[in-house]
Amino acid sequence: MKIIKILTRKRKFEDVANEWLEEKKDYIKESTYCEYLGIIEKQLKKKYKNVYMRELFDLDKYIKELEKTLKPKTIRGIITVMKSILRFYEDKYDCTLKIRCKKLPKINKAKVIIFNKNETIKLKNYCVQNSEELQNIGILISLYTGMRIGEICALKWKDVNLSEKIIYVKKTAERIDNCVLKETKIIIDSPKTENSIRNIPISSKLYNILKTLKNKYNNDCYVLSGTNKIIEPRMYQKFFKKVLKKKI
């Protein structure tokens, strides 16, 4: 017990953060790992480098500092990671830290812009008339199924089962940032939640559009490109914005 108490006094925050991250690494997704890594390297270590764990006590003051430059959602993410590291430390070294943290900033929900009926009809008609460009097919799939942009980008023709009239949603694509290696890359992985892995019925209108296309492409081709090359979400967002700017 005496040895543990000596260790707790000598543990620096950055060392404990590294231990916590290493433990998490084996059972979290790569995208989540990079998110945590970015928070630790860009925010927490910047603030608490060379600070001993026993010197930590006032997160409220830190939150006020963050509020000067960051949005509430970003602050909540940072503090959530911080609290998890603190709990990890308390459990591992059998101690209790008296940390002050009264409340986190509220997140103001952004207003969601929804297409009206006429706008939806115009968009659908445009995509049908220009269906030779496969990226327009992705917009139609999204309109008829509600699939997310990362799911649309990761969708392959083998996931479109016309005989059963079902689209299998098993993967999502996203670009992640490794702040230590100073590089980004596209990853294709299962969605973050089990509920996101699902089978979506294909409506009769969407079926008629897809059946004219599927036989033209290999099952391993991505729906948006018609090749083995993926179109990443950021690029697809730009394409969608261009479509919206056109007179449709």
C-alpha positions as CSV (number, residue, x, y, z in Angstrom):
1,M,0.0,0.0,0.0
2,K,2.8,2.4,0.8
3,I,4.4,1.7,-2.6
4,I,1.2,2.5,-4.4
5,K,0.8,5.8,-2.5
6,I,4.4,6.7,-3.6
7,L,3.6,5.8,-7.2
8,T,0.4,7.9,-7.2
9,R,2.3,11.0,-6.1
10,K,4.9,10.5,-8.8
11,R,2.7,9.8,-11.8
12,K,2.5,12.6,-14.4
13,F,-0.6,13.2,-16.4
14,E,1.0,12.5,-19.8
15,D,2.2,9.1,-18.6
16,V,-1.2,8.1,-17.3
17,A,-2.9,9.4,-20.5
18,N,-0.5,7.2,-22.5
19,E,-1.3,4.2,-20.3
20,W,-5.1,4.8,-20.7
21,L,-4.8,5.1,-24.4
22,E,-2.7,1.9,-24.7
23,E,-5.3,0.0,-22.7
24,K,-8.1,1.3,-24.9
25,K,-6.3,0.6,-28.2
26,D,-7.2,-3.1,-28.3
27,Y,-11.0,-2.8,-28.1
28,I,-11.9,0.5,-29.8
29,K,-12.2,1.3,-33.5
30,E,-9.2,2.9,-35.3
31,S,-11.3,6.1,-35.9
32,T,-12.1,6.4,-32.1
33,Y,-8.5,5.7,-31.2
34,C,-7.3,8.6,-33.5
35,E,-10.0,10.9,-32.1
36,Y,-8.8,10.2,-28.5
37,L,-5.1,10.5,-29.6
38,G,-5.8,13.9,-31.1
39,I,-7.6,15.2,-28.0
40,I,-4.7,14.0,-25.8
41,E,-1.9,15.3,-28.0
42,K,-3.5,18.6,-29.1
43,Q,-5.4,19.6,-26.0
44,L,-4.7,17.7,-22.8
45,K,-0.9,17.3,-23.0
46,K,-0.6,20.9,-24.1
47,K,-2.4,22.0,-20.8
48,Y,-1.1,19.4,-18.4
49,K,2.4,18.4,-19.7
50,N,4.7,17.8,-16.7
51,V,1.8,18.1,-14.3
52,Y,1.5,15.4,-11.6
53,M,-1.8,13.7,-11.2
54,R,-2.1,14.8,-7.6
55,E,-1.9,18.4,-8.7
56,L,-5.1,18.2,-10.8
57,F,-8.1,19.5,-9.1
58,D,-10.0,22.2,-11.1
59,L,-11.6,21.2,-14.4
60,D,-14.0,24.1,-14.2
61,K,-11.2,26.6,-14.7
62,Y,-9.9,24.5,-17.7
63,I,-13.4,24.5,-19.2
64,K,-13.6,28.3,-19.0
65,E,-10.3,28.5,-20.9
66,L,-11.6,26.2,-23.6
67,E,-14.8,28.1,-24.0
68,K,-12.8,31.1,-25.3
69,T,-11.8,29.3,-28.5
70,L,-13.8,26.0,-28.8
71,K,-17.4,25.0,-29.4
72,P,-19.4,23.3,-26.6
73,K,-19.4,19.9,-28.5
74,T,-15.6,19.9,-28.8
75,I,-15.2,20.9,-25.1
76,R,-17.5,18.0,-24.1
77,G,-15.4,15.6,-26.0
78,I,-12.2,16.8,-24.4
79,I,-13.6,16.7,-20.9
80,T,-15.1,13.2,-21.4
81,V,-11.7,11.9,-22.3
82,M,-10.1,13.7,-19.4
83,K,-12.7,12.2,-16.9
84,S,-12.1,8.7,-18.3
85,I,-8.3,9.1,-17.8
86,L,-8.9,10.3,-14.2
87,R,-11.2,7.3,-13.5
88,F,-8.6,5.0,-15.0
89,Y,-6.0,6.4,-12.7
90,E,-8.1,6.1,-9.6
91,D,-9.0,2.5,-10.4
92,K,-5.4,1.5,-11.2
93,Y,-3.7,3.1,-8.3
94,D,-6.6,2.7,-5.8
95,C,-6.9,6.3,-4.9
96,T,-9.4,9.2,-5.1
97,L,-8.9,12.5,-6.9
98,K,-10.9,15.4,-5.7
99,I,-11.7,17.1,-9.0
100,R,-14.0,20.0,-9.3
101,C,-16.2,19.9,-12.4
102,K,-19.6,21.4,-11.9
103,K,-21.1,21.3,-15.4
104,L,-20.3,21.2,-19.1
105,P,-21.3,23.8,-21.7
106,K,-24.7,23.1,-23.3
107,I,-24.7,22.1,-27.0
108,N,-27.0,24.2,-29.1
109,K,-28.5,21.9,-31.7
110,A,-28.0,23.1,-35.2
111,K,-31.2,23.7,-37.2
112,V,-31.8,20.9,-39.6
113,I,-32.8,22.0,-43.1
114,I,-35.3,19.7,-44.7
115,F,-36.2,19.6,-48.4
116,N,-39.9,20.4,-49.1
117,K,-41.9,18.1,-51.4
118,N,-41.2,20.1,-54.5
119,E,-37.5,20.3,-53.8
120,T,-37.3,16.6,-53.2
121,I,-39.2,15.8,-56.5
122,K,-36.8,18.1,-58.4
123,L,-33.7,16.5,-56.9
124,K,-35.0,13.0,-57.6
125,N,-35.9,13.9,-61.2
126,Y,-32.5,15.4,-61.8
127,C,-30.7,12.3,-60.5
128,V,-32.8,10.0,-62.5
129,Q,-32.3,12.0,-65.7
130,N,-28.5,12.0,-65.0
131,S,-28.3,8.4,-63.7
132,E,-25.3,7.6,-66.0
133,E,-23.3,9.5,-63.5
134,L,-23.2,7.0,-60.6
135,Q,-22.7,9.6,-57.9
136,N,-26.3,10.8,-58.7
137,I,-27.4,7.2,-57.9
138,G,-25.9,7.6,-54.5
139,I,-28.1,10.7,-53.9
140,L,-31.2,8.7,-54.9
141,I,-30.3,5.8,-52.6
142,S,-29.9,8.3,-49.7
143,L,-33.3,9.9,-50.5
144,Y,-35.1,6.6,-50.6
145,T,-33.3,4.9,-47.7
146,G,-32.0,7.5,-45.4
147,M,-28.5,6.0,-45.5
148,R,-25.7,8.2,-44.2
149,I,-23.0,9.6,-46.4
150,G,-20.2,7.3,-45.1
151,E,-22.5,4.3,-45.7
152,I,-23.3,5.4,-49.2
153,C,-19.5,5.8,-50.0
154,A,-18.7,2.4,-48.6
155,L,-21.6,0.7,-50.4
156,K,-20.7,-2.0,-53.0
157,W,-22.8,-3.5,-55.7
158,K,-22.7,-6.9,-53.8
159,D,-24.5,-5.1,-51.0
160,V,-27.4,-4.4,-53.3
161,N,-29.6,-7.6,-53.4
162,L,-32.2,-7.1,-56.1
163,S,-33.7,-10.5,-55.9
164,E,-34.5,-9.9,-52.2
165,K,-35.0,-6.2,-52.8
166,I,-32.7,-5.4,-49.9
167,I,-29.6,-3.1,-49.4
168,Y,-27.2,-4.5,-46.8
169,V,-25.6,-1.7,-44.7
170,K,-22.5,-3.2,-43.2
171,K,-19.7,-0.7,-43.7
172,T,-19.0,3.0,-43.4
173,A,-16.2,5.1,-44.8
174,E,-14.4,8.1,-43.2
175,R,-11.1,9.9,-43.3
176,I,-9.3,9.9,-40.0
177,D,-6.4,12.0,-38.8
178,N,-3.4,10.6,-37.0
179,C,-1.9,13.7,-35.4
180,V,1.3,11.9,-34.3
181,L,2.1,10.6,-37.7
182,K,0.8,13.8,-39.2
183,E,-1.2,12.0,-41.9
184,T,-4.8,11.2,-42.8
185,K,-6.2,8.1,-44.4
186,I,-9.5,6.7,-45.5
187,I,-10.8,3.7,-43.5
188,I,-13.7,1.4,-44.2
189,D,-15.1,-0.2,-41.1
190,S,-18.3,-1.3,-39.5
191,P,-20.5,1.4,-38.2
192,K,-20.0,2.6,-34.6
193,T,-23.2,1.1,-33.3
194,E,-24.8,-2.3,-33.8
195,N,-28.1,-0.7,-34.8
196,S,-26.4,0.9,-37.8
197,I,-25.8,-2.5,-39.3
198,R,-29.1,-3.2,-41.0
199,N,-31.0,-4.4,-44.0
200,I,-33.0,-1.7,-45.8
201,P,-35.9,-2.6,-48.2
202,I,-35.6,-1.3,-51.7
203,S,-38.7,0.6,-52.9
204,S,-40.2,-0.2,-56.3
205,K,-39.0,3.1,-57.7
206,L,-35.5,2.7,-56.5
207,Y,-35.5,-1.0,-57.7
208,N,-36.4,0.0,-61.2
209,I,-33.4,2.4,-61.3
210,L,-30.9,0.0,-59.8
211,K,-31.8,-3.0,-61.9
212,T,-30.8,-1.2,-65.1
213,L,-27.3,-0.6,-63.6
214,K,-26.2,-3.5,-61.4
215,N,-25.4,-5.9,-64.2
216,K,-22.9,-3.4,-65.7
217,Y,-20.6,-3.6,-62.7
218,N,-18.6,-6.1,-60.8
219,N,-20.0,-7.0,-57.3
220,D,-16.8,-5.7,-55.7
221,C,-17.1,-2.3,-57.3
222,Y,-18.3,0.6,-55.3
223,V,-21.7,1.9,-56.2
224,L,-20.6,5.5,-56.4
225,S,-17.6,4.9,-58.7
226,G,-18.3,1.7,-60.5
227,T,-14.7,0.7,-59.8
228,N,-12.6,-0.6,-56.9
229,K,-11.7,3.0,-56.0
230,I,-13.7,4.5,-53.2
231,I,-15.1,8.1,-53.3
232,E,-14.5,9.5,-49.9
233,P,-17.2,11.4,-47.9
234,R,-15.6,14.8,-48.2
235,M,-15.4,14.6,-52.0
236,Y,-19.0,13.3,-52.1
237,Q,-20.2,16.2,-50.0
238,K,-18.7,18.6,-52.5
239,F,-20.4,16.8,-55.4
240,F,-23.7,17.0,-53.6
241,K,-23.4,20.7,-53.0
242,K,-22.6,21.2,-56.7
243,V,-25.8,19.3,-57.6
244,L,-27.8,21.5,-55.3
245,K,-26.4,24.7,-56.9
246,K,-27.6,23.6,-60.3
247,K,-31.1,24.6,-61.5
248,I,-33.0,21.4,-60.6
